[in-house]
């Protein structure tokens, strides 16, 4: 079955739903590299007009990645909730956009239909939306998760404190943690990307962060962002594991390239849950994604990268994660060429994740060979915070000296919290007040007044 649209006396034909979805996507370098992008702005608009007329039900009948060949497709279809879908089942993609933008479509309505929305439906409607539409709808959706604190509440934005070090030096890591805590960051997670993947190195970092957390009774969670198999080994060895981290993709073949499958993720989740380390909840999975991952693994099945990204969220949803993070500009300009494409992708990812019911964060970032700079990141940071992003990254100086890319800093988080009046996780905010880092209104105190933190600084320097 093909899809057509006539404009200006020209008939545009799209072979299948996969083609019309790809051609309807905003321009980006990854789709051009894959050979699936529209060849002109006229074709792109024609594809959007054709897509607007597609019934939402069509996505349940025409799989973009074949059901029999892909475990992610099977998970999405098999777990689809017809009862939740019933409220919007009569709509086309264009009608769905209008429904989402209605003033009456509030958080409760979005939560009610979320189990009935497939990732492909979310991706499709996003392609018809302007940036302001993506921001408005996402801002209404509040996805709350819990482990040692409560994340995602209205009017709050958390920060992952990312104290990476090129040699995993404990004093360097500890200094970065102190820096972040003094800026009021770390409520999402204190999460380290290790320079090495040996069990000894991973265990040392787990022990370091857990000792610090427990010694000062910090109401947050810690994580070493290593491969899920290494985390399983650490759990078996008795290491203090809070969260299970893994990068995931939107196709079975992409995940195979990462060395994972759905069963392995379930095994790791169950192993971590058996430790019973959460105090206010048991959301303990942490997933990272990024547009272009499937194409870089030659596992994209001819599907555009933004739709595949949304499919990764379909996989993540199965595990009720604490955190989901699109590392939006990390893969490079081959997939998102410049600041404009990075900004659009970040808003799309956040919108699609929220629509599916996920606690979406964003690593607002770029690589040094992309046509982007910190002003672009300021723009995306401000837009995402307005859209209700659950968390962002906090990197010393916004420059990750281990991964060699540019992100957002502790100061950036302070800026956007001040601008929009955003609080932190309530348990973490209470701890900051008790430690003399913030006043009763959650504002950072002058550094000279943070005397209770001197004990923490002394212990870290040792």
SEGU-954358 format. One record per residue (C-alpha): residue in one letter; x, y, z. Coordinates in nm, 3 decimals, m for minus. Example, Ala and Ser with C-alpha at 12.3 -4.5 7.8 and 13.67 -1.06 7.14 Angstrom:
# SEGU-954358
<rec code="A" u="1.230" v="m0.450" w="0.780"/>
<rec code="S" u="1.367" v="m0.106" w="0.714"/>
# end
This chain:
# SEGU-954358
<rec code="X" u="0.000" v="0.000" w="0.000"/>
<rec code="X" u="0.143" v="0.338" w="m0.099"/>
<rec code="X" u="0.080" v="0.693" w="0.021"/>
<rec code="X" u="0.029" v="0.993" w="m0.205"/>
<rec code="X" u="m0.016" v="1.366" w="m0.195"/>
<rec code="X" u="m0.080" v="1.606" w="m0.483"/>
<rec code="X" u="0.055" v="1.962" w="m0.461"/>
<rec code="X" u="0.121" v="2.220" w="m0.730"/>
<rec code="X" u="0.010" v="1.978" w="m0.999"/>
<rec code="X" u="0.272" v="1.724" w="m0.891"/>
<rec code="X" u="0.185" v="1.384" w="m0.744"/>
<rec code="X" u="0.421" v="1.271" w="m0.470"/>
<rec code="X" u="0.424" v="0.897" w="m0.406"/>
<rec code="X" u="0.567" v="0.719" w="m0.101"/>
<rec code="X" u="0.606" v="0.344" w="m0.123"/>
<rec code="X" u="0.509" v="0.259" w="0.234"/>
<rec code="X" u="0.460" v="0.401" w="0.583"/>
<rec code="X" u="0.832" v="0.378" w="0.649"/>
<rec code="X" u="0.900" v="0.603" w="0.348"/>
<rec code="X" u="0.638" v="0.864" w="0.432"/>
<rec code="X" u="0.765" v="0.880" w="0.793"/>
<rec code="X" u="1.125" v="0.930" w="0.680"/>
<rec code="X" u="1.040" v="1.197" w="0.423"/>
<rec code="X" u="0.820" v="1.383" w="0.673"/>
<rec code="X" u="1.109" v="1.422" w="0.919"/>
<rec code="X" u="1.274" v="1.760" w="0.963"/>
<rec code="X" u="1.605" v="1.773" w="0.777"/>
<rec code="X" u="1.898" v="1.605" w="0.946"/>
<rec code="X" u="2.231" v="1.470" w="0.833"/>
<rec code="X" u="2.176" v="1.115" w="0.957"/>
<rec code="X" u="1.872" v="1.055" w="0.741"/>
<rec code="X" u="2.055" v="1.198" w="0.440"/>
<rec code="X" u="2.347" v="0.965" w="0.516"/>
<rec code="X" u="2.105" v="0.670" w="0.531"/>
<rec code="X" u="1.945" v="0.770" w="0.201"/>
<rec code="X" u="1.595" v="0.797" w="0.346"/>
<rec code="X" u="1.549" v="1.175" w="0.370"/>
<rec code="X" u="1.323" v="1.387" w="0.152"/>
<rec code="X" u="1.502" v="1.519" w="m0.155"/>
<rec code="X" u="1.344" v="1.865" w="m0.130"/>
<rec code="X" u="1.141" v="2.081" w="0.105"/>
<rec code="X" u="0.845" v="2.035" w="m0.130"/>
<rec code="X" u="0.867" v="1.657" w="m0.093"/>
<rec code="X" u="0.904" v="1.694" w="0.283"/>
<rec code="X" u="0.585" v="1.900" w="0.304"/>
<rec code="X" u="0.401" v="1.657" w="0.078"/>
<rec code="X" u="0.505" v="1.371" w="0.307"/>
<rec code="X" u="0.375" v="1.561" w="0.610"/>
<rec code="X" u="0.042" v="1.620" w="0.438"/>
<rec code="X" u="0.020" v="1.249" w="0.353"/>
<rec code="X" u="0.121" v="1.150" w="0.707"/>
<rec code="X" u="m0.144" v="1.376" w="0.859"/>
<rec code="X" u="m0.412" v="1.165" w="0.688"/>
<rec code="X" u="m0.282" v="0.831" w="0.817"/>
<rec code="X" u="m0.510" v="0.671" w="1.081"/>
<rec code="X" u="m0.335" v="0.592" w="1.407"/>
<rec code="X" u="m0.466" v="0.236" w="1.372"/>
<rec code="X" u="m0.243" v="0.193" w="1.066"/>
<rec code="X" u="0.064" v="0.177" w="1.292"/>
<rec code="X" u="m0.076" v="m0.139" w="1.453"/>
<rec code="X" u="m0.115" v="m0.305" w="1.112"/>
<rec code="X" u="0.194" v="m0.189" w="0.922"/>
<rec code="X" u="0.512" v="m0.245" w="1.124"/>
<rec code="X" u="0.807" v="m0.031" w="1.014"/>
<rec code="X" u="1.044" v="m0.305" w="1.134"/>
<rec code="X" u="0.895" v="m0.654" w="1.073"/>
<rec code="X" u="0.732" v="m0.820" w="1.374"/>
<rec code="X" u="0.879" v="m1.162" w="1.298"/>
<rec code="X" u="1.233" v="m1.024" w="1.263"/>
<rec code="X" u="1.262" v="m0.785" w="1.556"/>
<rec code="X" u="1.219" v="m0.831" w="1.931"/>
<rec code="X" u="1.159" v="m0.459" w="1.993"/>
<rec code="X" u="0.869" v="m0.460" w="1.747"/>
<rec code="X" u="0.723" v="m0.766" w="1.919"/>
<rec code="X" u="0.753" v="m0.598" w="2.259"/>
<rec code="X" u="0.582" v="m0.282" w="2.132"/>
<rec code="X" u="0.293" v="m0.467" w="1.966"/>
<rec code="X" u="0.244" v="m0.735" w="2.230"/>
<rec code="X" u="0.231" v="m0.483" w="2.515"/>
<rec code="X" u="0.004" v="m0.236" w="2.338"/>
<rec code="X" u="m0.297" v="m0.151" w="2.554"/>
<rec code="X" u="m0.618" v="m0.145" w="2.342"/>
<rec code="X" u="m0.825" v="m0.003" w="2.627"/>
<rec code="X" u="m0.595" v="0.299" w="2.666"/>
<rec code="X" u="m0.586" v="0.340" w="2.288"/>
<rec code="X" u="m0.965" v="0.341" w="2.255"/>
<rec code="X" u="m0.992" v="0.710" w="2.343"/>
<rec code="X" u="m0.779" v="0.812" w="2.042"/>
<rec code="X" u="m0.828" v="0.510" w="1.813"/>
<rec code="X" u="m1.053" v="0.701" w="1.572"/>
<rec code="X" u="m0.797" v="0.977" w="1.507"/>
<rec code="X" u="m0.558" v="1.033" w="1.219"/>
<rec code="X" u="m0.206" v="1.157" w="1.290"/>
<rec code="X" u="m0.319" v="1.511" w="1.210"/>
<rec code="X" u="m0.624" v="1.479" w="1.435"/>
<rec code="X" u="m0.396" v="1.343" w="1.710"/>
<rec code="X" u="m0.186" v="1.659" w="1.690"/>
<rec code="X" u="m0.497" v="1.869" w="1.736"/>
<rec code="X" u="m0.611" v="1.653" w="2.029"/>
<rec code="X" u="m0.273" v="1.691" w="2.199"/>
<rec code="X" u="m0.281" v="2.070" w="2.162"/>
<rec code="X" u="m0.630" v="2.109" w="2.310"/>
<rec code="X" u="m0.630" v="2.294" w="2.641"/>
<rec code="X" u="m0.838" v="2.010" w="2.789"/>
<rec code="X" u="m0.566" v="1.752" w="2.717"/>
<rec code="X" u="m0.393" v="1.773" w="3.052"/>
<rec code="X" u="m0.154" v="1.552" w="3.248"/>
<rec code="X" u="m0.431" v="1.311" w="3.347"/>
<rec code="X" u="m0.547" v="1.269" w="2.987"/>
<rec code="X" u="m0.192" v="1.215" w="2.860"/>
<rec code="X" u="m0.126" v="0.958" w="3.132"/>
<rec code="X" u="m0.450" v="0.780" w="3.053"/>
<rec code="X" u="m0.371" v="0.723" w="2.685"/>
<rec code="X" u="0.006" v="0.667" w="2.718"/>
<rec code="X" u="m0.009" v="0.283" w="2.728"/>
<rec code="X" u="m0.207" v="0.294" w="2.403"/>
<rec code="X" u="0.045" v="0.510" w="2.216"/>
<rec code="X" u="0.313" v="0.322" w="2.024"/>
<rec code="X" u="0.654" v="0.483" w="1.965"/>
<rec code="X" u="0.576" v="0.510" w="1.594"/>
<rec code="X" u="0.258" v="0.707" w="1.669"/>
<rec code="X" u="0.454" v="0.943" w="1.892"/>
<rec code="X" u="0.724" v="0.989" w="1.629"/>
<rec code="X" u="0.465" v="1.047" w="1.356"/>
<rec code="X" u="0.279" v="1.323" w="1.536"/>
<rec code="X" u="0.604" v="1.493" w="1.636"/>
<rec code="X" u="0.690" v="1.532" w="1.267"/>
<rec code="X" u="0.381" v="1.751" w="1.223"/>
<rec code="X" u="0.462" v="1.976" w="1.518"/>
<rec code="X" u="0.653" v="2.299" w="1.549"/>
<rec code="X" u="0.902" v="2.339" w="1.834"/>
<rec code="X" u="0.647" v="2.532" w="2.040"/>
<rec code="X" u="0.398" v="2.246" w="2.003"/>
<rec code="X" u="0.655" v="1.994" w="2.130"/>
<rec code="X" u="0.731" v="2.217" w="2.427"/>
<rec code="X" u="0.369" v="2.289" w="2.518"/>
<rec code="X" u="0.250" v="1.929" w="2.516"/>
<rec code="X" u="0.555" v="1.793" w="2.698"/>
<rec code="X" u="0.524" v="2.063" w="2.966"/>
<rec code="X" u="0.186" v="1.921" w="3.067"/>
<rec code="X" u="0.318" v="1.571" w="3.132"/>
<rec code="X" u="0.474" v="1.493" w="3.469"/>
<rec code="X" u="0.631" v="1.149" w="3.500"/>
<rec code="X" u="0.730" v="1.080" w="3.861"/>
<rec code="X" u="0.982" v="0.811" w="3.961"/>
<rec code="X" u="1.143" v="0.719" w="4.291"/>
<rec code="X" u="1.444" v="0.539" w="4.437"/>
<rec code="X" u="1.601" v="0.734" w="4.726"/>
<rec code="X" u="1.427" v="1.055" w="4.630"/>
<rec code="X" u="1.134" v="1.170" w="4.418"/>
<rec code="X" u="1.202" v="1.289" w="4.064"/>
<rec code="X" u="0.974" v="1.451" w="3.806"/>
<rec code="X" u="0.738" v="1.648" w="4.028"/>
<rec code="X" u="0.590" v="1.967" w="3.876"/>
<rec code="X" u="0.809" v="2.275" w="3.914"/>
<rec code="X" u="1.125" v="2.073" w="3.972"/>
<rec code="X" u="1.425" v="1.974" w="3.762"/>
<rec code="X" u="1.698" v="1.736" w="3.872"/>
<rec code="X" u="2.065" v="1.715" w="3.770"/>
<rec code="X" u="2.289" v="1.418" w="3.714"/>
<rec code="X" u="2.622" v="1.501" w="3.876"/>
<rec code="X" u="2.877" v="1.362" w="3.625"/>
<rec code="X" u="3.224" v="1.356" w="3.788"/>
<rec code="X" u="3.413" v="1.173" w="3.511"/>
<rec code="X" u="3.793" v="1.151" w="3.525"/>
<rec code="X" u="4.032" v="1.028" w="3.252"/>
<rec code="X" u="4.206" v="0.787" w="3.491"/>
<rec code="X" u="3.924" v="0.726" w="3.742"/>
<rec code="X" u="4.143" v="0.894" w="4.004"/>
<rec code="X" u="3.945" v="0.888" w="4.331"/>
<rec code="X" u="4.054" v="1.235" w="4.441"/>
<rec code="X" u="3.967" v="1.385" w="4.103"/>
<rec code="X" u="3.625" v="1.218" w="4.110"/>
<rec code="X" u="3.566" v="1.329" w="4.469"/>
<rec code="X" u="3.664" v="1.690" w="4.391"/>
<rec code="X" u="3.412" v="1.700" w="4.105"/>
<rec code="X" u="3.141" v="1.554" w="4.330"/>
<rec code="X" u="3.207" v="1.822" w="4.593"/>
<rec code="X" u="3.195" v="2.093" w="4.326"/>
<rec code="X" u="2.858" v="1.966" w="4.205"/>
<rec code="X" u="2.708" v="1.934" w="4.552"/>
<rec code="X" u="2.813" v="2.290" w="4.636"/>
<rec code="X" u="2.613" v="2.401" w="4.332"/>
<rec code="X" u="2.312" v="2.201" w="4.452"/>
<rec code="X" u="2.347" v="1.932" w="4.184"/>
<rec code="X" u="2.323" v="1.555" w="4.210"/>
<rec code="X" u="1.960" v="1.483" w="4.289"/>
<rec code="X" u="1.900" v="1.275" w="3.973"/>
<rec code="X" u="2.207" v="1.059" w="4.032"/>
<rec code="X" u="2.578" v="1.080" w="4.097"/>
<rec code="X" u="2.673" v="0.892" w="3.783"/>
<rec code="X" u="3.025" v="0.817" w="3.661"/>
<rec code="X" u="3.132" v="0.698" w="3.317"/>
<rec code="X" u="3.434" v="0.485" w="3.405"/>
<rec code="X" u="3.755" v="0.520" w="3.205"/>
<rec code="X" u="3.812" v="0.144" w="3.242"/>
<rec code="X" u="3.579" v="m0.154" w="3.259"/>
<rec code="X" u="3.769" v="m0.384" w="3.492"/>
<rec code="X" u="3.564" v="m0.521" w="3.780"/>
<rec code="X" u="3.816" v="m0.373" w="4.027"/>
<rec code="X" u="3.788" v="m0.022" w="3.879"/>
<rec code="X" u="3.409" v="m0.037" w="3.868"/>
<rec code="X" u="3.389" v="m0.165" w="4.225"/>
<rec code="X" u="3.625" v="0.106" w="4.350"/>
<rec code="X" u="3.401" v="0.376" w="4.200"/>
<rec code="X" u="3.086" v="0.214" w="4.338"/>
<rec code="X" u="3.236" v="0.195" w="4.684"/>
<rec code="X" u="3.368" v="0.553" w="4.667"/>
<rec code="X" u="3.033" v="0.704" w="4.572"/>
<rec code="X" u="2.830" v="0.484" w="4.806"/>
<rec code="X" u="3.060" v="0.557" w="5.101"/>
<rec code="X" u="3.026" v="0.929" w="5.036"/>
<rec code="X" u="2.648" v="0.903" w="4.999"/>
<rec code="X" u="2.596" v="0.697" w="5.313"/>
<rec code="X" u="2.852" v="0.888" w="5.525"/>
<rec code="X" u="2.668" v="1.216" w="5.473"/>
<rec code="X" u="2.321" v="1.063" w="5.430"/>
<rec code="X" u="2.271" v="1.222" w="5.088"/>
<rec code="X" u="1.922" v="1.135" w="4.958"/>
<rec code="X" u="2.024" v="1.043" w="4.606"/>
<rec code="X" u="2.137" v="0.739" w="4.409"/>
<rec code="X" u="2.473" v="0.647" w="4.261"/>
<rec code="X" u="2.564" v="0.469" w="3.939"/>
<rec code="X" u="2.869" v="0.360" w="3.742"/>
<rec code="X" u="2.766" v="0.371" w="3.377"/>
<rec code="X" u="2.924" v="0.046" w="3.264"/>
<rec code="X" u="2.790" v="m0.235" w="3.050"/>
<rec code="X" u="2.505" v="m0.428" w="3.208"/>
<rec code="X" u="2.712" v="m0.748" w="3.219"/>
<rec code="X" u="2.976" v="m0.570" w="3.430"/>
<rec code="X" u="2.703" v="m0.445" w="3.663"/>
<rec code="X" u="2.579" v="m0.802" w="3.706"/>
<rec code="X" u="2.931" v="m0.913" w="3.794"/>
<rec code="X" u="2.958" v="m0.630" w="4.046"/>
<rec code="X" u="2.628" v="m0.731" w="4.207"/>
<rec code="X" u="2.747" v="m1.091" w="4.229"/>
<rec code="X" u="3.069" v="m0.970" w="4.395"/>
<rec code="X" u="2.872" v="m0.780" w="4.660"/>
<rec code="X" u="2.935" v="m0.425" w="4.534"/>
<rec code="X" u="2.690" v="m0.151" w="4.640"/>
<rec code="X" u="2.486" v="m0.114" w="4.318"/>
<rec code="X" u="2.192" v="0.126" w="4.319"/>
<rec code="X" u="2.102" v="0.166" w="3.951"/>
<rec code="X" u="2.150" v="m0.055" w="3.646"/>
<rec code="X" u="2.270" v="0.143" w="3.346"/>
<rec code="X" u="2.264" v="0.050" w="2.978"/>
<rec code="X" u="2.265" v="0.219" w="2.640"/>
<rec code="X" u="1.979" v="0.087" w="2.429"/>
<rec code="X" u="1.848" v="0.123" w="2.073"/>
<rec code="X" u="1.526" v="0.095" w="1.880"/>
<rec code="X" u="1.590" v="m0.236" w="1.698"/>
<rec code="X" u="1.694" v="m0.583" w="1.804"/>
<rec code="X" u="2.002" v="m0.561" w="1.583"/>
<rec code="X" u="2.110" v="m0.231" w="1.743"/>
<rec code="X" u="2.083" v="m0.384" w="2.087"/>
<rec code="X" u="2.272" v="m0.690" w="1.967"/>
<rec code="X" u="2.553" v="m0.457" w="1.863"/>
<rec code="X" u="2.553" v="m0.328" w="2.222"/>
<rec code="X" u="2.581" v="m0.685" w="2.349"/>
<rec code="X" u="2.237" v="m0.693" w="2.508"/>
<rec code="X" u="1.886" v="m0.828" w="2.466"/>
<rec code="X" u="1.560" v="m0.788" w="2.655"/>
<rec code="X" u="1.619" v="m1.097" w="2.867"/>
<rec code="X" u="1.959" v="m0.968" w="2.984"/>
<rec code="X" u="1.809" v="m0.634" w="3.085"/>
<rec code="X" u="1.539" v="m0.814" w="3.282"/>
<rec code="X" u="1.799" v="m1.029" w="3.456"/>
<rec code="X" u="1.997" v="m0.723" w="3.564"/>
<rec code="X" u="1.686" v="m0.540" w="3.682"/>
<rec code="X" u="1.579" v="m0.836" w="3.895"/>
<rec code="X" u="1.929" v="m0.874" w="4.040"/>
<rec code="X" u="1.946" v="m0.509" w="4.144"/>
<rec code="X" u="1.591" v="m0.511" w="4.277"/>
<rec code="X" u="1.675" v="m0.809" w="4.498"/>
<rec code="X" u="1.926" v="m0.588" w="4.684"/>
<rec code="X" u="1.641" v="m0.370" w="4.816"/>
<rec code="X" u="1.850" v="m0.054" w="4.823"/>
<rec code="X" u="1.574" v="0.195" w="4.736"/>
<rec code="X" u="1.419" v="0.381" w="5.027"/>
<rec code="X" u="1.117" v="0.553" w="4.866"/>
<rec code="X" u="1.071" v="0.346" w="4.550"/>
<rec code="X" u="1.216" v="0.075" w="4.327"/>
<rec code="X" u="1.261" v="0.244" w="3.988"/>
<rec code="X" u="1.623" v="0.148" w="3.933"/>
<rec code="X" u="1.697" v="0.127" w="3.560"/>
<rec code="X" u="1.890" v="0.405" w="3.387"/>
<rec code="X" u="1.886" v="0.405" w="3.006"/>
<rec code="X" u="2.069" v="0.627" w="2.761"/>
<rec code="X" u="1.982" v="0.667" w="2.395"/>
<rec code="X" u="2.062" v="0.893" w="2.102"/>
<rec code="X" u="1.944" v="0.953" w="1.748"/>
<rec code="X" u="2.173" v="0.781" w="1.499"/>
<rec code="X" u="2.271" v="0.481" w="1.709"/>
<rec code="X" u="2.088" v="0.233" w="1.487"/>
<rec code="X" u="2.238" v="0.373" w="1.167"/>
<rec code="X" u="2.590" v="0.364" w="1.313"/>
<rec code="X" u="2.532" v="m0.007" w="1.384"/>
<rec code="X" u="2.390" v="m0.065" w="1.033"/>
<rec code="X" u="2.071" v="m0.178" w="1.205"/>
<rec code="X" u="1.819" v="0.084" w="1.097"/>
<rec code="X" u="1.604" v="m0.119" w="0.852"/>
<rec code="X" u="1.559" v="0.190" w="0.635"/>
<rec code="X" u="1.371" v="0.372" w="0.912"/>
<rec code="X" u="1.448" v="0.736" w="0.996"/>
<rec code="X" u="1.659" v="0.796" w="1.304"/>
<rec code="X" u="1.402" v="0.989" w="1.504"/>
<rec code="X" u="1.144" v="0.709" w="1.475"/>
<rec code="X" u="1.407" v="0.456" w="1.581"/>
<rec code="X" u="1.489" v="0.675" w="1.879"/>
<rec code="X" u="1.123" v="0.669" w="1.982"/>
<rec code="X" u="1.127" v="0.289" w="1.948"/>
<rec code="X" u="1.412" v="0.279" w="2.199"/>
<rec code="X" u="1.173" v="0.451" w="2.440"/>
<rec code="X" u="0.924" v="0.174" w="2.375"/>
<rec code="X" u="1.185" v="m0.072" w="2.500"/>
<rec code="X" u="1.272" v="0.148" w="2.800"/>
<rec code="X" u="0.906" v="0.179" w="2.902"/>
<rec code="X" u="0.890" v="m0.196" w="2.960"/>
<rec code="X" u="1.132" v="m0.163" w="3.255"/>
<rec code="X" u="0.976" v="0.132" w="3.446"/>
<rec code="X" u="1.310" v="0.316" w="3.467"/>
<rec code="X" u="1.412" v="0.586" w="3.712"/>
<rec code="X" u="1.592" v="0.782" w="3.439"/>
<rec code="X" u="1.594" v="0.790" w="3.059"/>
<rec code="X" u="1.845" v="1.020" w="2.895"/>
<rec code="X" u="1.879" v="1.116" w="2.531"/>
<rec code="X" u="2.246" v="1.207" w="2.479"/>
<rec code="X" u="2.130" v="1.426" w="2.199"/>
<rec code="X" u="2.442" v="1.554" w="2.021"/>
<rec code="X" u="2.699" v="1.300" w="2.140"/>
<rec code="X" u="2.720" v="1.073" w="1.835"/>
<rec code="X" u="2.832" v="1.360" w="1.614"/>
<rec code="X" u="2.755" v="1.575" w="1.308"/>
<rec code="X" u="2.715" v="1.271" w="1.082"/>
<rec code="X" u="2.375" v="1.231" w="1.250"/>
<rec code="X" u="2.290" v="1.579" w="1.381"/>
<rec code="X" u="2.495" v="1.827" w="1.183"/>
<rec code="X" u="2.457" v="2.157" w="1.365"/>
<rec code="X" u="2.298" v="2.341" w="1.654"/>
<rec code="X" u="1.966" v="2.373" w="1.476"/>
<rec code="X" u="1.937" v="1.997" w="1.421"/>
<rec code="X" u="2.050" v="1.925" w="1.779"/>
<rec code="X" u="1.791" v="2.161" w="1.925"/>
<rec code="X" u="1.510" v="2.009" w="1.719"/>
<rec code="X" u="1.617" v="1.653" w="1.803"/>
<rec code="X" u="1.630" v="1.729" w="2.175"/>
<rec code="X" u="1.277" v="1.866" w="2.174"/>
<rec code="X" u="1.149" v="1.571" w="1.967"/>
<rec code="X" u="1.311" v="1.315" w="2.195"/>
<rec code="X" u="1.179" v="1.476" w="2.511"/>
<rec code="X" u="0.828" v="1.505" w="2.366"/>
<rec code="X" u="0.814" v="1.144" w="2.242"/>
<rec code="X" u="0.950" v="1.006" w="2.569"/>
<rec code="X" u="0.703" v="1.202" w="2.778"/>
<rec code="X" u="0.415" v="1.101" w="2.550"/>
<rec code="X" u="0.507" v="0.736" w="2.613"/>
<rec code="X" u="0.517" v="0.793" w="2.989"/>
<rec code="X" u="0.892" v="0.804" w="3.046"/>
<rec code="X" u="1.095" v="1.014" w="3.293"/>
<rec code="X" u="1.290" v="1.198" w="3.023"/>
<rec code="X" u="1.617" v="1.376" w="3.073"/>
<rec code="X" u="1.859" v="1.514" w="2.820"/>
<rec code="X" u="2.234" v="1.542" w="2.795"/>
<rec code="X" u="2.233" v="1.876" w="2.615"/>
<rec code="X" u="2.558" v="1.830" w="2.432"/>
<rec code="X" u="2.770" v="1.839" w="2.117"/>
<rec code="X" u="3.103" v="1.710" w="1.993"/>
<rec code="X" u="3.383" v="1.949" w="1.906"/>
<rec code="X" u="3.360" v="1.880" w="1.531"/>
<rec code="X" u="2.988" v="1.968" w="1.511"/>
<rec code="X" u="2.865" v="2.307" w="1.387"/>
<rec code="X" u="2.739" v="2.401" w="1.733"/>
<rec code="X" u="2.849" v="2.594" w="2.039"/>
<rec code="X" u="2.745" v="2.668" w="2.398"/>
<rec code="X" u="2.494" v="2.929" w="2.285"/>
<rec code="X" u="2.305" v="2.651" w="2.106"/>
<rec code="X" u="2.317" v="2.450" w="2.427"/>
<rec code="X" u="2.186" v="2.750" w="2.624"/>
<rec code="X" u="1.893" v="2.765" w="2.384"/>
<rec code="X" u="1.811" v="2.395" w="2.413"/>
<rec code="X" u="1.858" v="2.402" w="2.791"/>
<rec code="X" u="1.610" v="2.687" w="2.827"/>
<rec code="X" u="1.357" v="2.527" w="2.594"/>
<rec code="X" u="1.376" v="2.185" w="2.760"/>
<rec code="X" u="1.349" v="2.330" w="3.109"/>
<rec code="X" u="1.038" v="2.517" w="2.991"/>
<rec code="X" u="0.908" v="2.186" w="2.854"/>
<rec code="X" u="0.945" v="2.019" w="3.195"/>
<rec code="X" u="1.251" v="1.802" w="3.138"/>
<rec code="X" u="1.305" v="1.569" w="3.434"/>
<rec code="X" u="1.681" v="1.613" w="3.452"/>
<rec code="X" u="1.990" v="1.743" w="3.276"/>
<rec code="X" u="2.366" v="1.684" w="3.311"/>
<rec code="X" u="2.598" v="1.867" w="3.547"/>
<rec code="X" u="2.959" v="1.848" w="3.422"/>
<rec code="X" u="3.243" v="2.055" w="3.573"/>
<rec code="X" u="3.289" v="2.350" w="3.341"/>
<rec code="X" u="3.052" v="2.185" w="3.088"/>
<rec code="X" u="3.363" v="2.008" w="2.947"/>
<rec code="X" u="3.384" v="1.633" w="3.005"/>
<rec code="X" u="3.756" v="1.568" w="3.029"/>
<rec code="X" u="3.717" v="1.190" w="2.996"/>
<rec code="X" u="3.458" v="1.160" w="2.717"/>
<rec code="X" u="3.585" v="1.475" w="2.539"/>
<rec code="X" u="3.254" v="1.641" w="2.456"/>
<rec code="X" u="3.069" v="1.954" w="2.564"/>
<rec code="X" u="2.763" v="1.938" w="2.787"/>
<rec code="X" u="2.598" v="2.155" w="3.053"/>
<rec code="X" u="2.766" v="2.272" w="3.372"/>
<rec code="X" u="2.665" v="2.306" w="3.735"/>
<rec code="X" u="2.639" v="2.681" w="3.670"/>
<rec code="X" u="2.404" v="2.619" w="3.377"/>
<rec code="X" u="2.171" v="2.429" w="3.608"/>
<rec code="X" u="2.181" v="2.718" w="3.857"/>
<rec code="X" u="2.094" v="2.959" w="3.575"/>
<rec code="X" u="1.786" v="2.775" w="3.452"/>
<rec code="X" u="1.662" v="2.700" w="3.803"/>
<rec code="X" u="1.685" v="3.070" w="3.888"/>
<rec code="X" u="1.526" v="3.175" w="3.557"/>
<rec code="X" u="1.223" v="2.946" w="3.583"/>
<rec code="X" u="1.199" v="2.906" w="3.961"/>
<rec code="X" u="1.266" v="2.532" w="3.946"/>
<rec code="X" u="1.324" v="2.330" w="4.261"/>
<rec code="X" u="1.517" v="2.008" w="4.314"/>
<rec code="X" u="1.397" v="1.668" w="4.430"/>
<rec code="X" u="1.228" v="1.755" w="4.763"/>
<rec code="X" u="1.435" v="1.515" w="4.974"/>
<rec code="X" u="1.759" v="1.645" w="4.821"/>
<rec code="X" u="1.650" v="2.005" w="4.863"/>
<rec code="X" u="1.586" v="1.946" w="5.234"/>
<rec code="X" u="1.936" v="1.796" w="5.266"/>
<rec code="X" u="2.093" v="2.099" w="5.096"/>
<rec code="X" u="1.920" v="2.330" w="5.344"/>
<rec code="X" u="2.042" v="2.122" w="5.636"/>
<rec code="X" u="2.397" v="2.132" w="5.497"/>
<rec code="X" u="2.386" v="2.509" w="5.457"/>
<rec code="X" u="2.415" v="2.506" w="5.079"/>
<rec code="X" u="2.079" v="2.676" w="5.012"/>
<rec code="X" u="1.840" v="2.899" w="5.198"/>
<rec code="X" u="1.481" v="2.810" w="5.281"/>
<rec code="X" u="1.370" v="2.915" w="4.932"/>
<rec code="X" u="1.619" v="2.679" w="4.768"/>
<rec code="X" u="1.857" v="2.956" w="4.654"/>
<rec code="X" u="2.230" v="2.890" w="4.668"/>
<rec code="X" u="2.397" v="3.072" w="4.957"/>
<rec code="X" u="2.727" v="3.257" w="4.909"/>
<rec code="X" u="3.019" v="3.015" w="4.924"/>
<rec code="X" u="3.160" v="3.174" w="5.242"/>
<rec code="X" u="2.837" v="3.087" w="5.426"/>
<rec code="X" u="2.841" v="2.715" w="5.350"/>
<rec code="X" u="3.026" v="2.617" w="5.669"/>
<rec code="X" u="2.850" v="2.282" w="5.726"/>
<rec code="X" u="2.999" v="2.159" w="5.396"/>
<rec code="X" u="3.354" v="2.205" w="5.525"/>
<rec code="X" u="3.345" v="1.861" w="5.687"/>
<rec code="X" u="3.250" v="1.705" w="5.359"/>
<rec code="X" u="3.528" v="1.891" w="5.178"/>
<rec code="X" u="3.784" v="1.781" w="5.439"/>
<rec code="X" u="3.682" v="1.418" w="5.412"/>
<rec code="X" u="3.685" v="1.423" w="5.033"/>
<rec code="X" u="4.034" v="1.576" w="5.023"/>
<rec code="X" u="4.158" v="1.285" w="5.233"/>
# end
